[in-house]
Amino acid sequence: MRTDFVFHNLNNQYGQLLELAAKCPVDGRHTVPEGFNNHIHWHLGHVLVSTELHILYLSDNAQEMTFPPEYLKLFGYGTKPSDWQTDPPVWELLVAQLKEQLGQLEAWLKDKLDTPVKDNFFKAETLGELVISTTVHASWHVGNVSAILKALK
């Protein structure tokens, strides 16, 4: 699998997510519009966490994960802001971590995309396929963030 293809697509989705996040008014960051379960702040954290879970945990490389363990309780699957017991990391930190994550993943994975991975719910057979599956997942959140921004108007 070609590294430039894989990371072009992941970078594209992250770029769109970060562009939408930049358009979010400060007073809308923690608003959950009717019909939604989460706000944009949650989506940023969830993409950060789920990307590492999908790529690193599912490839038996959990030791490479960079986010603090408490992020799972805030942004993991099945979480929502109305259940939070602690304050989330600030918006600016999540944005910075998302930007940093792309470079870290590309540096770590650039020569490993064809490495086989264990059975997983994506049915991915290699690290590269996990990255592509994660890119699709990120695109779903880009769509949700876009919809939330429209609902906030």
C-alpha positions as CSV (number, residue, x, y, z in Angstrom):
1,M,0.0,0.0,0.0
2,R,1.3,3.4,-1.0
3,T,2.2,5.6,2.0
4,D,1.5,8.9,0.2
5,F,-2.0,7.7,-0.7
6,V,-2.8,6.5,2.8
7,F,-1.6,9.6,4.5
8,H,-3.0,12.0,1.9
9,N,-6.5,10.7,2.7
10,L,-6.0,10.8,6.5
11,N,-4.5,14.3,6.3
12,N,-7.4,15.4,4.1
13,Q,-10.0,14.3,6.7
14,Y,-8.1,15.8,9.6
15,G,-7.7,19.0,7.6
16,Q,-11.4,19.2,7.1
17,L,-12.1,18.5,10.8
18,L,-9.7,21.1,11.9
19,E,-11.0,23.6,9.4
20,L,-14.6,23.1,10.7
21,A,-13.4,23.3,14.3
22,A,-11.8,26.7,13.5
23,K,-15.2,27.9,12.3
24,C,-17.0,26.9,15.5
25,P,-17.9,29.9,17.6
26,V,-16.5,29.6,21.2
27,D,-20.0,29.6,22.6
28,G,-21.0,26.7,20.4
29,R,-18.2,24.3,21.3
30,H,-20.1,22.7,24.1
31,T,-23.6,22.9,22.7
32,V,-25.3,19.7,21.8
33,P,-28.1,20.6,19.3
34,E,-31.4,18.7,19.4
35,G,-31.0,15.4,17.6
36,F,-27.3,15.0,18.5
37,N,-25.6,13.1,21.4
38,N,-22.4,15.0,21.4
39,H,-20.9,18.5,20.8
40,I,-18.0,19.5,18.6
41,H,-15.5,19.4,21.5
42,W,-16.3,15.7,22.1
43,H,-15.9,14.9,18.4
44,L,-12.4,16.4,18.4
45,G,-11.4,14.3,21.4
46,H,-13.1,11.2,20.0
47,V,-11.2,11.4,16.6
48,L,-8.0,11.8,18.5
49,V,-8.7,8.8,20.8
50,S,-10.3,6.5,18.2
51,T,-7.5,7.0,15.7
52,E,-5.0,5.7,18.1
53,L,-7.2,2.9,19.3
54,H,-8.0,1.8,15.7
55,I,-4.4,1.9,14.5
56,L,-2.3,1.2,17.5
57,Y,-4.4,-0.9,19.8
58,L,-5.8,-3.1,17.1
59,S,-2.3,-3.7,15.8
60,D,-1.0,-4.8,19.2
61,N,1.0,-1.6,19.6
62,A,-0.9,0.0,22.4
63,Q,2.4,1.0,24.0
64,E,2.7,3.6,21.3
65,M,-0.5,5.4,22.2
66,T,0.1,9.0,23.3
67,F,-3.1,10.2,24.8
68,P,-3.7,10.2,28.6
69,P,-5.7,7.3,29.9
70,E,-8.5,9.6,31.2
71,Y,-9.3,10.5,27.6
72,L,-10.9,7.1,27.1
73,K,-13.5,7.9,29.8
74,L,-14.3,11.2,28.0
75,F,-14.0,10.4,24.3
76,G,-14.1,6.6,24.0
77,Y,-16.9,4.7,22.3
78,G,-20.2,5.0,24.0
79,T,-19.3,8.2,25.9
80,K,-21.1,11.5,25.8
81,P,-20.6,14.9,27.4
82,S,-23.7,14.6,29.6
83,D,-22.0,11.6,31.4
84,W,-18.6,13.4,32.0
85,Q,-17.5,13.4,35.7
86,T,-14.4,15.5,35.0
87,D,-13.6,18.5,32.9
88,P,-12.2,17.6,29.4
89,P,-8.9,18.9,28.1
90,V,-9.2,22.4,26.7
91,W,-10.2,22.8,23.1
92,E,-6.8,24.3,22.1
93,L,-5.0,21.3,23.5
94,L,-7.1,18.8,21.5
95,V,-6.6,20.8,18.3
96,A,-2.8,20.8,18.9
97,Q,-2.8,17.1,19.7
98,L,-4.8,16.3,16.5
99,K,-2.2,18.2,14.5
100,E,0.7,16.5,16.2
101,Q,-0.9,13.0,15.9
102,L,-0.8,13.1,12.1
103,G,3.0,13.5,12.1
104,Q,3.6,11.0,14.8
105,L,1.5,8.3,13.0
106,E,3.1,9.0,9.6
107,A,6.6,8.8,11.2
108,W,5.8,5.6,13.0
109,L,3.9,3.8,10.2
110,K,5.6,5.0,7.0
111,D,7.4,1.7,6.4
112,K,4.9,-0.5,8.2
113,L,1.7,-0.2,6.2
114,D,1.9,-3.7,4.9
115,T,2.4,-5.2,8.3
116,P,-0.3,-7.8,9.1
117,V,-2.6,-7.1,12.1
118,K,-4.8,-9.4,14.2
119,D,-8.5,-10.0,13.5
120,N,-10.5,-6.8,14.1
121,F,-14.0,-5.4,13.6
122,F,-12.8,-3.5,10.5
123,K,-11.7,-6.7,8.9
124,A,-8.5,-5.0,8.1
125,E,-5.5,-7.2,7.4
126,T,-2.7,-4.7,7.5
127,L,-1.7,-1.5,9.3
128,G,-2.4,0.4,6.1
129,E,-6.0,-1.0,5.9
130,L,-6.5,0.1,9.6
131,V,-5.4,3.6,8.6
132,I,-7.9,3.6,5.7
133,S,-10.6,2.3,8.0
134,T,-9.8,5.1,10.5
135,T,-9.9,7.6,7.7
136,V,-13.5,6.5,6.9
137,H,-14.4,6.8,10.6
138,A,-12.9,10.3,10.7
139,S,-14.9,11.3,7.7
140,W,-18.1,10.3,9.5
141,H,-17.2,12.7,12.3
142,V,-16.3,15.5,9.8
143,G,-19.9,15.1,8.6
144,N,-21.3,15.2,12.1
145,V,-19.3,18.3,13.0
146,S,-20.5,20.0,9.8
147,A,-24.1,19.1,10.7
148,I,-23.7,20.4,14.2
149,L,-22.3,23.7,12.9
150,K,-25.3,24.1,10.6
151,A,-27.6,23.3,13.6
152,L,-25.9,26.0,15.7
153,K,-26.8,28.7,13.2
